[in-house]
Amino acid sequence: MNLEETIDSAYQANDKSLSAASVDFLRTSAKWAKFLAIVGFVLIGILIVFSLLFGSMLSNLNRGVPAGVITVVYIIVGAIWLPPCIFLLRFANEINNGLDESDQNSIDAGFSALKSHFKYIGIFTIIILGFYALAFIGGILGGAMS
């Protein structure tokens, strides 16, 4: 049995299958997803460490904003960006496991994690655009009132 026959028999569903090129694209996507997830985890860690350091520096300077507020804000930002990194890592791991072991359930779990990643990013984008719209309207109203 050649590679393409193995792939066709392992990934058939509703008379559809993944070609060798599709499997290769998925493996490459999983590698990049794992890389981006790991970079995201590292950057979140750096953000939290710097927030703790920056918070203590602000408390030494005794400027207007309490140090704890800045630290909490940065930790919240890190927490907001944690789920997309987790979803990307799950996608990468599940797709690789599914392709290596010809396990459709793992492949389905990988695509589910990818869907969750995009859904999270999409909802977050909508929220940010809403804040931008409110800021724009507030700027116009503020300018008109002055």
N, C-alpha and C positions, 0 to 999 in steps of 0.2 A: 504494500500500500504506500503510495507516495504522499508527500506532505499535503498537497492540495486535497486529496481524497480524505486524509485524516482530518483536516480542517473542516471540510464540507460535512463529514459525518458527525464531528464533535459539536458543531455550532449550527445545526439545522433547526429552524423553528418556522413553522408555517411556510414551508418550501423556500425559505430564504437561508442563506448562509454567509459567513464571512470569507472573503477571498484572502489569499496570502498577503496581498497588499494591505487590506483592511486590518489584518492582525498586526502587521508591521507598523501601521499608523497608530494603532492602539498602544503598542509597546512603546513607541517613541513618545506618544502623548503622556503615557504613565510615567516615563522617566522625567519629562519636563515638569509634570505635576508634582512629583516627589521633590524635585529640586526646588520649585517655587514654594512648596509647603515648608521645607526645611529652612529656606531663606526667611520665610515669614515668621517661623518660630524663633529664629535667631534675632530678627529685628524686633519682635515683640519683647523678647528677653532684654535686649539692649535698651528699648524704650522704658521698660520698668526699672531697670538699674539706674538709668539716667534720671528718671523721675524721682527716685529716692535721693540721688546725689544732688540734683537740682533743688529739690525741696529743702534739703539741709543747708545748701548754700543760700537760699532765699531767707531761711530763718536767721542765718548769721548776718545778712545784710539788713534785715528788719525793714524791708520795703512794704508797700501798701497791701499786697495780697498775702494772706497767710500761707506758709509753706505747705501745710497739709492739703490745702485746696488744689494747688498745682499738682502735687503728688497723686491725689485721688483722680483728678481729671486725666492724667496720663495713664494711670492704671486702668481707668474705664475705657480709654481709647484702645489700649492693648487688649482688653477683654472683648471689645467689639470686633477686633480683627482676628481673634483666635478661632472662632468657628469656621470661617472660610479656609483657613490653613488645615484644620482637622478634616474638613470635607475633601480637600484636595489630596491629602495623604491617604485617606480611606479609598478614594478613587484609584490612586496609583497602586496601592497594595492589593485591592480586590481584583482589579483588572489583571495585574500580573499573576496573582494566584489562579484566577479563572482560566487564563490562557495557558499557564503551565500545567494545570491539572485537568483541563477540559471540563471545568465546572461552570455550568450555566448560572447557577445560583450566585456564585462569586462575581461573575460578569454583571449580572443584574444588580447586585449590591454596589458594584463599582459605578455603574451608570446612575443608580439612585443617589449615591454620594455626589456625583458630578451635577446632577439636577439640583440637589440641595445647595451646592456651592453657588450655582448661577442664580437660584431663587433668592438666596441670602444677599448676594451682591446686587441683584436687581431691586429688592425691597430697600436696601440701604441707599442705593442711588436715587430712588424715588423720594425717600425721606430727605436726603441732602438737597435735591432739586426743590422740594417744598420749602426748605429753609431759605434757599436762595431766592425763591419767589417772594417769600415773606419779607426778606431783607430788602429786595428791590422795591416792593410796594411801600415798605416803611421808609425807605430813602426818598421815594417820590413824595409821600405824604409829608415827611419831615421838611423836605425842600419847599414844598408848596406852603407850608405853615410859617416859614421864616421870612 
